[in-house]
């Protein structure tokens, strides 16, 4: 019975990723609930790669301005021209059509929400999308001590459609079990020109512990 409420939220929160069936399968196999929740200071980051910046990406970071999502204690470095659009407690938007967009969202989950199971399902689904050619890369990636799943979408069929570089992870912050979802995006035909800037922004994230 303890899984009924968390499972309902899980299906709603992650249905946009198409991973509902995968999570149901993994929940059935594991039978875990609160014990599977990711906590600060545990060993959940094992098995995740860490960002390795190219010289071009490092140069972009060095020349960028630091901005802060103060409600969530998250900092980014963004190049010149990335202006504030809308910053609220659980959503964060910087950029413009001329530069691309940085979009962050926070989803607060119950303490019993199976964060690690959710992350595993996200990773499995990302690998399936990679096989199908919808993603060009997918992996576990640890950013500033927080394990997440990173992927880069392949060129969309309509080159004017959005193409995203995205990362999803879980953390405990201010007593909340949070899903952190951050993406940088632009039109498909502009993505290559902004690839290094997107990576520099995403990998610059710093989290208040």
TORGULO-707922 format. One line per field, with one value per atom (N, C-alpha, C): residue number from 1; x, y, z; atom name. Coordinates in Angstrom, 3 decimals. Layout:
pos: (NUM, ...)
east: (X, ...)
north: (Y, ...)
up: (Z, ...)
site: (CA, ...)
***
This chain:
pos: (1, 1, 1, 2, 2, 2, 3, 3, 3, 4, 4, 4, 5, 5, 5, 6, 6, 6, 7, 7, 7, 8, 8, 8, 9, 9, 9, 10, 10, 10, 11, 11, 11, 12, 12, 12, 13, 13, 13, 14, 14, 14, 15, 15, 15, 16, 16, 16, 17, 17, 17, 18, 18, 18, 19, 19, 19, 20, 20, 20, 21, 21, 21, 22, 22, 22, 23, 23, 23, 24, 24, 24, 25, 25, 25, 26, 26, 26, 27, 27, 27, 28, 28, 28, 29, 29, 29, 30, 30, 30, 31, 31, 31, 32, 32, 32, 33, 33, 33, 34, 34, 34, 35, 35, 35, 36, 36, 36, 37, 37, 37, 38, 38, 38, 39, 39, 39, 40, 40, 40, 41, 41, 41, 42, 42, 42, 43, 43, 43, 44, 44, 44, 45, 45, 45, 46, 46, 46, 47, 47, 47, 48, 48, 48, 49, 49, 49, 50, 50, 50, 51, 51, 51, 52, 52, 52, 53, 53, 53, 54, 54, 54, 55, 55, 55, 56, 56, 56, 57, 57, 57, 58, 58, 58, 59, 59, 59, 60, 60, 60, 61, 61, 61, 62, 62, 62, 63, 63, 63, 64, 64, 64, 65, 65, 65, 66, 66, 66, 67, 67, 67, 68, 68, 68, 69, 69, 69, 70, 70, 70, 71, 71, 71, 72, 72, 72, 73, 73, 73, 74, 74, 74, 75, 75, 75, 76, 76, 76, 77, 77, 77, 78, 78, 78, 79, 79, 79, 80, 80, 80, 81, 81, 81, 82, 82, 82, 83, 83, 83, 84, 84, 84, 85, 85, 85, 86, 86, 86, 87, 87, 87, 88, 88, 88, 89, 89, 89, 90, 90, 90, 91, 91, 91, 92, 92, 92, 93, 93, 93, 94, 94, 94, 95, 95, 95, 96, 96, 96, 97, 97, 97, 98, 98, 98, 99, 99, 99, 100, 100, 100, 101, 101, 101, 102, 102, 102, 103, 103, 103, 104, 104, 104, 105, 105, 105, 106, 106, 106, 107, 107, 107, 108, 108, 108, 109, 109, 109, 110, 110, 110, 111, 111, 111, 112, 112, 112, 113, 113, 113, 114, 114, 114, 115, 115, 115, 116, 116, 116, 117, 117, 117, 118, 118, 118, 119, 119, 119, 120, 120, 120, 121, 121, 121, 122, 122, 122, 123, 123, 123, 124, 124, 124, 125, 125, 125, 126, 126, 126, 127, 127, 127, 128, 128, 128, 129, 129, 129, 130, 130, 130, 131, 131, 131, 132, 132, 132, 133, 133, 133, 134, 134, 134, 135, 135, 135, 136, 136, 136, 137, 137, 137, 138, 138, 138, 139, 139, 139, 140, 140, 140, 141, 141, 141, 142, 142, 142, 143, 143, 143, 144, 144, 144, 145, 145, 145, 146, 146, 146, 147, 147, 147, 148, 148, 148, 149, 149, 149, 150, 150, 150, 151, 151, 151, 152, 152, 152, 153, 153, 153, 154, 154, 154, 155, 155, 155, 156, 156, 156, 157, 157, 157, 158, 158, 158, 159, 159, 159, 160, 160, 160, 161, 161, 161, 162, 162, 162, 163, 163, 163, 164, 164, 164, 165, 165, 165, 166, 166, 166, 167, 167, 167, 168, 168, 168, 169, 169, 169, 170, 170, 170, 171, 171, 171, 172, 172, 172, 173, 173, 173, 174, 174, 174, 175, 175, 175, 176, 176, 176, 177, 177, 177, 178, 178, 178, 179, 179, 179, 180, 180, 180, 181, 181, 181, 182, 182, 182, 183, 183, 183, 184, 184, 184, 185, 185, 185, 186, 186, 186, 187, 187, 187, 188, 188, 188, 189, 189, 189, 190, 190, 190, 191, 191, 191, 192, 192, 192, 193, 193, 193, 194, 194, 194, 195, 195, 195, 196, 196, 196, 197, 197, 197, 198, 198, 198, 199, 199, 199, 200, 200, 200, 201, 201, 201, 202, 202, 202, 203, 203, 203, 204, 204, 204, 205, 205, 205, 206, 206, 206, 207, 207, 207, 208, 208, 208, 209, 209, 209)
east: (0.807, 0.000, 0.845, 2.069, 2.910, 3.316, 3.264, 3.723, 2.632, 1.370, 0.277, 0.441, 0.649, 0.782, 2.055, 3.258, 4.492, 4.437, 3.815, 3.765, 2.919, 1.802, 0.969, 1.707, 2.463, 3.247, 4.335, 4.936, 5.998, 5.488, 4.295, 3.746, 3.478, 2.954, 2.653, 3.926, 4.888, 6.085, 6.955, 6.923, 7.866, 7.197, 5.894, 5.210, 5.709, 6.175, 6.672, 7.933, 8.639, 9.861, 9.567, 8.320, 7.982, 8.583, 8.786, 9.473, 8.573, 7.261, 6.351, 6.444, 6.385, 6.413, 7.701, 8.808, 10.098, 10.144, 9.616, 9.626, 8.717, 7.547, 6.662, 7.354, 8.072, 8.781, 9.851, 10.624, 11.705, 11.178, 10.057, 9.465, 8.981, 8.415, 7.946, 9.080, 10.219, 11.361, 12.035, 12.101, 12.867, 12.044, 10.743, 9.904, 10.340, 11.157, 11.673, 10.800, 10.796, 10.106, 11.018, 10.832, 11.634, 13.101, 13.460, 14.868, 15.620, 14.913, 15.588, 15.726, 15.269, 15.372, 16.818, 17.275, 18.632, 18.790, 19.844, 20.125, 21.499, 21.656, 22.954, 23.935, 25.154, 26.202, 26.235, 25.272, 25.372, 26.280, 26.346, 27.289, 26.602, 25.506, 24.720, 25.444, 26.506, 27.202, 28.168, 28.347, 29.260, 28.758, 29.682, 29.319, 28.989, 29.010, 28.707, 29.997, 30.028, 31.169, 31.099, 32.202, 32.240, 32.572, 32.085, 32.331, 33.825, 34.214, 35.569, 35.443, 35.795, 35.631, 36.748, 36.376, 37.383, 37.985, 39.073, 39.692, 38.728, 37.929, 36.959, 35.889, 35.411, 34.387, 34.949, 36.176, 36.814, 36.968, 37.345, 37.503, 36.162, 35.088, 33.765, 33.403, 33.659, 33.379, 34.186, 35.469, 36.334, 35.878, 35.242, 34.816, 33.343, 32.692, 31.261, 30.965, 29.731, 29.244, 28.512, 28.726, 28.031, 26.655, 25.648, 24.291, 23.812, 22.823, 22.395, 20.884, 20.439, 19.047, 18.966, 18.757, 18.947, 17.966, 16.736, 15.759, 16.197, 16.997, 17.398, 18.897, 19.622, 21.040, 21.813, 21.453, 22.126, 22.749, 24.007, 24.712, 25.076, 25.092, 25.507, 26.486, 27.252, 28.027, 27.482, 27.105, 26.524, 27.302, 27.465, 28.170, 27.388, 28.036, 27.392, 26.194, 25.130, 23.930, 22.866, 23.208, 22.218, 21.510, 20.369, 19.663, 18.549, 18.209, 17.135, 15.791, 15.041, 13.687, 12.668, 12.753, 11.828, 12.491, 12.524, 13.084, 12.067, 11.609, 10.667, 11.225, 10.473, 10.988, 11.318, 10.484, 10.686, 10.926, 11.171, 11.497, 12.477, 13.305, 14.418, 14.627, 14.591, 14.720, 15.628, 16.691, 17.596, 17.776, 18.131, 18.475, 17.596, 17.682, 16.913, 17.035, 16.202, 16.363, 17.751, 18.412, 19.735, 20.833, 20.606, 21.642, 21.286, 20.007, 19.553, 18.919, 18.433, 17.702, 18.256, 18.352, 18.692, 17.420, 16.939, 15.685, 15.918, 15.571, 15.675, 14.336, 14.018, 12.806, 13.128, 12.438, 12.541, 11.183, 11.184, 9.966, 10.203, 9.387, 9.527, 8.740, 9.430, 8.838, 8.691, 7.791, 7.718, 9.025, 9.274, 10.484, 10.532, 9.364, 9.307, 9.407, 9.506, 9.606, 10.872, 10.775, 11.933, 12.859, 13.655, 14.481, 15.485, 16.154, 17.158, 16.517, 15.356, 14.641, 14.236, 13.777, 13.409, 14.609, 15.749, 16.950, 17.402, 17.325, 17.683, 16.775, 15.482, 14.533, 14.805, 15.158, 15.506, 16.731, 17.719, 18.941, 18.632, 17.827, 17.463, 16.719, 15.774, 15.025, 15.931, 16.886, 17.816, 18.651, 19.078, 19.847, 18.989, 17.709, 16.808, 16.641, 16.526, 16.433, 17.712, 18.837, 20.125, 20.144, 19.674, 19.612, 18.744, 17.664, 16.709, 17.166, 18.301, 18.822, 18.213, 17.407, 16.787, 17.722, 18.678, 19.721, 21.062, 21.983, 23.329, 24.265, 23.886, 24.673, 23.778, 24.127, 23.389, 24.300, 24.285, 25.166, 24.747, 25.214, 25.182, 26.265, 25.926, 26.898, 26.718, 27.815, 27.807, 28.270, 27.424, 27.763, 27.788, 28.930, 29.125, 28.616, 28.949, 28.633, 27.259, 26.450, 25.099, 24.999, 24.592, 24.453, 23.183, 23.306, 22.147, 22.317, 21.372, 21.427, 21.492, 22.472, 22.656, 22.400, 21.764, 21.659, 21.662, 22.046, 22.002, 21.134, 20.122, 19.231, 19.925, 19.533, 19.999, 19.271, 19.770, 19.123, 17.674, 16.716, 15.305, 15.043, 13.989, 13.628, 13.360, 12.635, 12.436, 13.560, 14.477, 15.677, 15.384, 14.190, 13.819, 13.192, 13.009, 12.455, 13.518, 13.122, 14.107, 15.012, 16.256, 17.223, 17.836, 17.904, 18.223, 19.451, 20.158, 21.196, 20.652, 20.390, 19.591, 20.224, 19.940, 20.431, 19.351, 19.098, 18.143, 18.830, 18.710, 19.264, 18.358, 18.718, 17.958, 18.892, 18.359, 19.125, 18.176, 18.743, 18.009, 18.481, 17.552, 17.894, 16.816, 17.205, 16.283, 15.203, 15.625, 14.701, 13.778, 13.991, 13.122, 13.853, 13.122, 13.615, 13.242, 14.245, 13.986, 14.506, 13.699, 14.189, 14.634, 15.874, 16.424, 16.524, 15.863, 15.822, 16.334, 17.475, 18.088, 18.368, 18.020, 18.318, 18.783, 19.574, 19.928, 19.481, 18.888, 18.277, 18.273, 18.126, 17.949, 17.366, 17.139, 16.680, 17.750, 17.289, 18.225, 19.329, 18.988, 19.983, 20.962, 20.746, 21.661, 22.475, 22.151, 22.722, 24.241, 24.754, 26.201, 27.005, 26.534, 27.252, 27.257, 26.323, 26.187, 26.535, 26.989, 27.253, 28.222, 29.341, 30.334, 29.794, 29.056, 28.471, 27.464, 26.664, 25.682, 26.356, 27.417, 28.131, 28.776, 29.364, 30.005, 28.999, 27.808, 26.771, 26.319, 25.971, 25.448, 26.479, 27.728, 28.766, 29.266, 28.820, 29.217, 28.343, 27.294, 26.364, 27.065, 26.722, 27.179, 25.975, 25.937, 24.795, 25.196, 24.382, 24.564, 24.234, 25.139, 24.951, 24.239)
north: (-1.213, 0.000, 1.270, 1.169, 2.350, 2.872, 2.033, 2.449, 3.130, 3.101, 3.587, 5.061, 5.914, 7.350, 7.671, 7.183, 7.471, 6.973, 5.799, 5.256, 6.119, 6.655, 7.538, 8.787, 9.370, 10.570, 10.234, 9.067, 8.635, 8.538, 7.944, 7.800, 9.166, 10.104, 11.447, 12.215, 12.187, 13.012, 12.574, 11.266, 10.773, 10.267, 10.460, 9.975, 10.654, 11.926, 12.645, 12.020, 11.259, 10.601, 9.248, 8.724, 7.437, 6.278, 6.410, 5.353, 4.718, 4.941, 4.403, 2.887, 2.215, 0.755, 0.231, 0.883, 0.442, 0.571, 1.654, 1.845, 0.825, 0.552, -0.441, -1.793, -2.148, -3.418, -3.467, -2.396, -2.380, -2.329, -1.626, -1.608, -2.991, -3.711, -5.052, -5.996, -5.807, -6.672, -6.377, -5.094, -4.729, -4.797, -4.423, -4.383, -3.327, -2.368, -1.345, -0.117, 0.640, 1.929, 2.953, 3.267, 4.322, 3.977, 2.687, 2.312, 2.664, 2.842, 3.128, 4.609, 5.459, 6.893, 7.344, 8.147, 8.662, 9.673, 9.566, 10.485, 11.101, 12.331, 12.971, 12.139, 11.975, 11.313, 9.810, 9.233, 7.801, 7.527, 6.271, 5.888, 5.802, 6.557, 6.445, 6.960, 7.731, 8.289, 7.297, 6.116, 5.127, 4.694, 4.481, 4.047, 5.173, 6.414, 7.561, 8.230, 8.648, 9.417, 10.845, 11.561, 12.977, 13.787, 15.025, 15.821, 16.049, 15.942, 16.286, 17.332, 18.561, 19.652, 19.650, 19.963, 20.207, 21.586, 21.881, 23.202, 24.314, 24.063, 25.071, 25.301, 24.225, 24.348, 25.025, 24.693, 25.325, 26.827, 27.213, 28.632, 29.358, 28.728, 29.339, 29.530, 28.523, 28.660, 29.791, 29.856, 30.873, 32.281, 32.451, 33.769, 34.055, 33.129, 33.248, 33.952, 34.385, 35.054, 34.037, 34.103, 33.198, 33.762, 32.923, 33.284, 32.275, 32.668, 31.785, 31.655, 30.434, 30.129, 30.079, 31.237, 31.369, 30.526, 30.381, 29.572, 28.122, 27.658, 26.258, 26.066, 27.151, 27.011, 26.370, 26.708, 26.158, 27.301, 27.140, 28.147, 27.596, 28.487, 28.168, 29.242, 28.924, 29.924, 29.999, 31.217, 31.381, 32.430, 32.227, 33.205, 34.511, 35.506, 36.797, 36.615, 37.332, 37.263, 36.326, 35.545, 34.657, 35.442, 35.993, 36.890, 36.164, 36.712, 36.158, 36.297, 35.202, 35.225, 35.135, 34.062, 33.861, 32.969, 33.426, 32.621, 32.580, 31.363, 31.151, 30.083, 29.749, 28.812, 27.457, 26.960, 25.621, 25.612, 26.770, 26.821, 27.955, 27.746, 28.659, 28.727, 29.945, 30.100, 31.275, 30.986, 32.011, 31.755, 32.811, 32.646, 33.461, 33.109, 33.785, 32.954, 33.217, 32.492, 32.673, 33.798, 34.053, 33.238, 32.802, 32.069, 30.617, 30.331, 29.035, 29.253, 28.167, 28.285, 27.343, 27.863, 27.085, 26.990, 25.775, 25.559, 24.564, 24.972, 24.085, 23.961, 22.759, 22.559, 21.690, 21.963, 21.176, 20.529, 19.221, 18.510, 17.928, 18.333, 17.849, 16.551, 15.495, 14.175, 13.825, 12.888, 12.410, 11.736, 11.666, 10.995, 9.541, 8.922, 7.512, 7.284, 8.373, 8.238, 7.457, 6.440, 5.599, 6.277, 7.214, 8.032, 7.207, 6.269, 5.476, 4.607, 4.040, 3.245, 4.114, 5.318, 6.253, 6.586, 6.835, 7.174, 6.007, 4.794, 3.609, 3.456, 3.709, 3.611, 4.673, 5.884, 6.955, 6.564, 5.985, 5.553, 4.453, 3.481, 2.388, 2.911, 3.822, 4.395, 5.216, 5.937, 6.726, 5.818, 4.670, 3.725, 3.147, 2.932, 2.453, 3.512, 4.785, 5.865, 5.973, 5.705, 5.700, 4.613, 3.427, 2.320, 2.665, 3.376, 3.719, 4.908, 5.504, 6.633, 7.969, 8.011, 9.274, 10.113, 9.462, 10.153, 9.844, 10.788, 10.521, 10.057, 10.299, 9.812, 9.740, 8.860, 8.722, 8.054, 8.539, 7.967, 8.461, 7.738, 8.260, 9.327, 10.469, 11.551, 12.205, 12.330, 12.999, 14.437, 15.377, 16.796, 17.352, 17.857, 18.429, 17.495, 16.216, 15.239, 14.626, 14.997, 14.455, 13.598, 12.365, 11.430, 11.715, 11.674, 11.860, 11.112, 11.298, 10.733, 11.884, 11.820, 12.846, 12.232, 12.996, 12.567, 13.779, 13.517, 14.525, 13.967, 14.699, 14.239, 14.286, 13.375, 13.388, 14.498, 14.779, 15.792, 15.407, 16.295, 15.977, 15.920, 15.219, 15.099, 16.468, 17.300, 18.688, 19.503, 20.000, 20.631, 21.909, 22.449, 23.627, 23.254, 21.946, 21.490, 21.531, 21.584, 21.671, 20.447, 20.701, 19.636, 19.952, 18.948, 19.197, 18.426, 19.043, 18.403, 18.473, 17.316, 17.289, 16.411, 16.754, 15.983, 15.959, 14.787, 14.623, 13.901, 14.441, 13.806, 14.020, 13.405, 13.565, 14.022, 14.842, 15.292, 15.537, 15.603, 16.066, 17.472, 18.412, 19.810, 20.453, 21.104, 21.748, 20.783, 19.537, 18.528, 17.954, 18.309, 17.829, 16.813, 15.807, 14.865, 15.440, 15.933, 16.685, 15.972, 16.048, 15.711, 17.020, 17.067, 18.242, 17.912, 18.694, 18.465, 19.729, 19.624, 20.791, 20.470, 21.392, 21.201, 22.506, 22.359, 23.472, 23.062, 23.986, 23.591, 24.739, 24.344, 25.292, 24.523, 25.203, 24.520, 23.543, 22.443, 21.417, 21.923, 22.831, 23.304, 24.312, 24.707, 25.627, 24.931, 23.676, 22.986, 22.848, 22.460, 22.221, 23.464, 24.617, 25.862, 26.182, 25.613, 25.929, 24.744, 23.673, 22.452, 22.693, 23.349, 23.574, 24.492, 25.523, 26.428, 25.687, 24.817, 24.056, 23.156, 22.451, 21.578, 22.397, 23.536, 24.391, 24.861, 25.217, 25.665, 24.520, 23.392, 22.263, 21.764, 21.660, 21.097, 22.112, 23.355, 24.360, 24.321, 23.525, 23.527, 23.244, 24.050, 23.836, 23.843, 22.895, 22.726, 23.054, 23.853, 24.066, 22.781, 22.318, 21.034, 21.259)
up: (0.000, 0.000, 0.000, 0.564, 0.653, -0.708, -1.743, -3.072, -3.879, -3.416, -4.263, -4.593, -3.588, -3.848, -4.590, -4.125, -4.865, -6.303, -6.528, -7.875, -8.774, -8.230, -9.039, -9.445, -8.518, -8.836, -9.834, -9.675, -10.590, -12.011, -12.179, -13.526, -14.161, -13.346, -13.863, -14.185, -13.268, -13.417, -14.565, -14.896, -15.893, -17.165, -17.285, -18.480, -19.732, -19.602, -20.771, -21.334, -20.542, -21.016, -21.636, -21.516, -22.070, -21.314, -19.997, -19.259, -18.199, -18.280, -17.283, -17.193, -18.333, -18.317, -17.717, -18.016, -17.501, -15.982, -15.443, -13.991, -13.319, -13.909, -13.322, -13.240, -14.295, -14.316, -13.237, -13.112, -12.135, -10.716, -10.489, -9.164, -8.772, -9.751, -9.465, -9.136, -9.809, -9.581, -8.249, -7.890, -6.700, -5.427, -5.531, -4.350, -3.353, -3.777, -2.876, -2.923, -1.825, -1.806, -1.192, 0.088, 0.705, 0.721, 0.781, 0.865, -0.399, -1.526, -2.788, -3.059, -2.159, -2.360, -2.258, -3.224, -3.201, -2.080, -1.303, -0.215, -0.400, 0.080, 0.066, 0.875, 0.345, 1.085, 0.882, 0.132, -0.090, -1.273, -1.714, -2.758, -4.112, -4.305, -5.531, -6.758, -6.577, -7.727, -8.359, -7.765, -8.336, -9.706, -10.615, -11.952, -12.899, -12.449, -13.309, -13.753, -15.010, -15.509, -14.966, -15.115, -14.763, -16.016, -16.094, -17.309, -17.548, -18.789, -19.216, -20.313, -19.992, -20.940, -21.975, -23.209, -24.227, -23.980, -24.665, -24.501, -24.911, -25.946, -26.389, -25.330, -24.721, -23.681, -22.440, -22.086, -20.923, -21.160, -22.375, -22.704, -22.567, -23.024, -22.907, -21.439, -20.621, -19.189, -18.555, -18.911, -18.314, -18.655, -19.800, -20.246, -19.936, -19.223, -18.963, -17.649, -17.521, -16.307, -15.437, -14.135, -13.220, -12.883, -12.978, -12.590, -11.547, -10.740, -9.655, -9.613, -9.433, -9.148, -7.629, -7.007, -5.558, -4.756, -5.230, -4.497, -4.367, -5.324, -5.327, -5.076, -4.882, -4.606, -5.744, -6.979, -8.163, -8.951, -9.340, -10.122, -11.500, -12.484, -13.843, -14.314, -15.335, -16.055, -17.471, -17.880, -19.214, -19.996, -21.305, -22.138, -22.243, -22.759, -22.996, -23.920, -23.621, -24.449, -23.920, -22.903, -22.290, -21.182, -21.499, -20.580, -19.838, -18.694, -17.867, -18.586, -18.619, -19.154, -18.026, -17.254, -16.137, -15.109, -13.870, -12.786, -11.650, -11.332, -10.248, -9.318, -8.291, -7.298, -7.903, -8.817, -9.358, -10.857, -11.455, -12.881, -13.143, -14.167, -14.426, -15.936, -16.506, -17.959, -18.297, -19.033, -19.556, -21.046, -21.782, -23.187, -24.108, -25.392, -26.432, -27.703, -28.721, -29.984, -30.598, -30.294, -30.868, -30.207, -28.968, -28.249, -27.988, -27.818, -27.328, -25.964, -25.362, -24.112, -23.057, -21.843, -20.652, -19.823, -19.606, -18.901, -17.773, -16.560, -15.418, -14.716, -14.254, -13.473, -12.259, -11.167, -9.945, -9.688, -9.478, -9.086, -7.698, -6.745, -5.371, -5.217, -4.781, -4.630, -3.149, -2.831, -1.451, -1.046, 0.247, 0.724, 0.281, 0.125, -0.253, -1.761, -2.527, -3.984, -4.350, -5.211, -5.540, -6.555, -6.075, -6.961, -7.760, -7.093, -7.797, -8.867, -8.565, -9.563, -10.748, -10.461, -11.519, -12.392, -11.756, -12.519, -13.384, -12.836, -13.614, -14.827, -14.624, -15.732, -16.792, -16.339, -17.284, -18.097, -17.443, -18.136, -19.150, -18.747, -19.656, -20.871, -20.634, -21.752, -22.662, -22.081, -22.894, -23.796, -23.263, -24.075, -25.202, -24.940, -25.991, -27.085, -26.659, -27.637, -28.453, -27.812, -28.513, -29.586, -29.246, -30.207, -31.399, -31.129, -32.187, -33.027, -32.662, -33.417, -33.056, -31.988, -31.585, -30.729, -30.059, -29.308, -29.948, -29.857, -30.354, -29.244, -27.986, -26.847, -25.631, -24.690, -23.437, -22.419, -21.178, -20.152, -18.767, -17.738, -16.383, -16.277, -15.719, -15.568, -14.205, -13.479, -12.182, -12.361, -11.963, -12.028, -10.616, -10.214, -8.879, -7.777, -7.920, -6.883, -6.956, -7.942, -8.063, -9.321, -9.124, -10.236, -11.021, -12.337, -13.193, -14.494, -15.379, -16.723, -17.714, -18.601, -19.629, -20.999, -21.868, -23.259, -24.180, -25.414, -26.474, -27.587, -27.964, -29.018, -30.376, -31.241, -32.627, -33.392, -34.588, -35.418, -35.685, -35.388, -35.656, -37.158, -37.509, -38.929, -39.538, -38.794, -39.196, -38.569, -39.362, -38.813, -38.036, -38.182, -37.402, -36.057, -35.808, -34.536, -33.446, -32.172, -31.086, -31.019, -30.656, -30.368, -29.001, -28.111, -26.708, -26.224, -25.306, -24.492, -23.073, -22.460, -21.235, -20.167, -18.905, -17.744, -16.684, -16.118, -15.026, -13.876, -12.681, -11.494, -10.298, -9.185, -7.946, -6.836, -5.933, -4.781, -3.613, -2.418, -1.244, -0.923, -0.907, -0.655, 0.200, 1.272, 2.208, 2.690, 2.903, 3.394, 2.348, 1.064, -0.012, -0.882, -1.321, -2.321, -3.687, -4.424, -5.651, -6.894, -7.947, -9.279, -9.938, -10.403, -11.080, -12.569, -13.384, -14.830, -15.519, -16.204, -16.840, -18.304, -19.178, -20.596, -21.226, -22.256, -23.138, -24.536, -25.260, -26.526, -27.522, -28.780, -29.871, -31.052, -32.174, -33.376, -33.852, -34.434, -34.882, -35.790, -36.696, -37.656, -37.046, -35.784, -35.107, -34.012, -33.768, -32.614, -32.688, -33.830, -33.947, -33.600, -34.019, -33.732, -32.237, -31.504, -30.071, -29.172, -29.763, -29.003, -27.848, -28.108, -27.055, -25.963, -26.358, -25.363, -24.490, -25.104, -24.342, -23.308, -23.738, -22.807, -21.688, -22.042, -21.030, -19.989, -20.416, -19.485, -18.583, -19.185, -18.419, -17.399, -17.840, -16.962, -15.916, -16.029, -15.031, -13.793, -13.779, -12.653, -11.330, -10.337, -8.968, -8.041, -7.118, -6.224, -4.786, -4.129, -2.698, -1.976, -1.154, -0.455, 0.874)
site: (N, CA, C, N, CA, C, N, CA, C, N, CA, C, N, CA, C, N, CA, C, N, CA, C, N, CA, C, N, CA, C, N, CA, C, N, CA, C, N, CA, C, N, CA, C, N, CA, C, N, CA, C, N, CA, C, N, CA, C, N, CA, C, N, CA, C, N, CA, C, N, CA, C, N, CA, C, N, CA, C, N, CA, C, N, CA, C, N, CA, C, N, CA, C, N, CA, C, N, CA, C, N, CA, C, N, CA, C, N, CA, C, N, CA, C, N, CA, C, N, CA, C, N, CA, C, N, CA, C, N, CA, C, N, CA, C, N, CA, C, N, CA, C, N, CA, C, N, CA, C, N, CA, C, N, CA, C, N, CA, C, N, CA, C, N, CA, C, N, CA, C, N, CA, C, N, CA, C, N, CA, C, N, CA, C, N, CA, C, N, CA, C, N, CA, C, N, CA, C, N, CA, C, N, CA, C, N, CA, C, N, CA, C, N, CA, C, N, CA, C, N, CA, C, N, CA, C, N, CA, C, N, CA, C, N, CA, C, N, CA, C, N, CA, C, N, CA, C, N, CA, C, N, CA, C, N, CA, C, N, CA, C, N, CA, C, N, CA, C, N, CA, C, N, CA, C, N, CA, C, N, CA, C, N, CA, C, N, CA, C, N, CA, C, N, CA, C, N, CA, C, N, CA, C, N, CA, C, N, CA, C, N, CA, C, N, CA, C, N, CA, C, N, CA, C, N, CA, C, N, CA, C, N, CA, C, N, CA, C, N, CA, C, N, CA, C, N, CA, C, N, CA, C, N, CA, C, N, CA, C, N, CA, C, N, CA, C, N, CA, C, N, CA, C, N, CA, C, N, CA, C, N, CA, C, N, CA, C, N, CA, C, N, CA, C, N, CA, C, N, CA, C, N, CA, C, N, CA, C, N, CA, C, N, CA, C, N, CA, C, N, CA, C, N, CA, C, N, CA, C, N, CA, C, N, CA, C, N, CA, C, N, CA, C, N, CA, C, N, CA, C, N, CA, C, N, CA, C, N, CA, C, N, CA, C, N, CA, C, N, CA, C, N, CA, C, N, CA, C, N, CA, C, N, CA, C, N, CA, C, N, CA, C, N, CA, C, N, CA, C, N, CA, C, N, CA, C, N, CA, C, N, CA, C, N, CA, C, N, CA, C, N, CA, C, N, CA, C, N, CA, C, N, CA, C, N, CA, C, N, CA, C, N, CA, C, N, CA, C, N, CA, C, N, CA, C, N, CA, C, N, CA, C, N, CA, C, N, CA, C, N, CA, C, N, CA, C, N, CA, C, N, CA, C, N, CA, C, N, CA, C, N, CA, C, N, CA, C, N, CA, C, N, CA, C, N, CA, C, N, CA, C, N, CA, C, N, CA, C, N, CA, C, N, CA, C, N, CA, C, N, CA, C, N, CA, C, N, CA, C, N, CA, C, N, CA, C, N, CA, C, N, CA, C, N, CA, C, N, CA, C, N, CA, C, N, CA, C, N, CA, C, N, CA, C, N, CA, C, N, CA, C, N, CA, C, N, CA, C, N, CA, C, N, CA, C, N, CA, C, N, CA, C, N, CA, C, N, CA, C, N, CA, C, N, CA, C, N, CA, C, N, CA, C, N, CA, C, N, CA, C)
***
